[in-house]
């Protein structure tokens, strides 16, 4: 009996000690519940032909017919290929660029210069994708674009109709994505680099290690866990695409569909034409399930290689 009373007393005192942390946690839990868990009830829409007059619950069930929209169309291979390949390129190049910039930031010794550079690399991430699409158009416009008028014409070349030439767009989209997104990940990697014990660098410098050797043997191992975590999260979204990047940047140009059409843009165009939200919901469910399986698979591989670096 005394032990039971002691346990309750200890639990009560522990709860009081961490009460401020629990209160701080409440807004995040409420947000997760409203934004992530309550909408999961809408999964049933993926298996129904929604009749707005009857409502979602009374609409007829159609089984897996909505999923045929993705798998039986002639564009199924193209949109799947584009979504996966673009994301693979984004993950690899984005990680390399972000880590490189984080290491360079860490090597800057002037505090004011470091703050300026951090601000500059983060600005593109904060700019709306709509603004970015108009900035891109200002560069790529056939008649008035900066590239055609100020570079190609000056070099004596013929203007390029960028919005009708698919060959250029894998490079354009990759460049725009890297420019817009690398700053955010760089700050995350930089925060990890700053957290590495500086005594390691001092000891290495005393032992005669070059700057590259310090980066190779101290910084890279220190970044490993963060790189793995962010990569696993990116792998989970490999069947998703940045809708604004693939729809707004190419200005929804028809001749570019072969290289700019992804699962998200394809579903949006289908939804606009057929007004079938069941098909859109089926696509979202498919992407979520595949992403979940990929995260589990990637995490199991990481667990076998380095258990301490796995997500769970």
Secondary structure, DSSP 8 states (H G I E B T S, - for coil): -HHHHHHHHHHHHHHHHHHHHHHHHHHHHHHHIIIIIGGGGGGGGGGEE--TTT-TTTSEE-TTGGGHHHHSSTTHHHHHHHHHHHHHHHHHHHHHHHHHHHHHHHH---HHHHHHHHHHHHHHHHS-HHHHHHHHHHHH-TTT-HIIIIIITTTT-----GGG-GGGHHHHHHHHHHHHHHHHHHHHHHHHHHTS-HHHHHHHHHTT--HHHHIIIIIHHHHHHHHHHHHHHHHTTTT---HHHHHTTTTT-GGGHHHH--HHHHHHHHHHHH--HHHHHHHHHHHHHHHHHHHHHHHHHHHHH-GGGS--
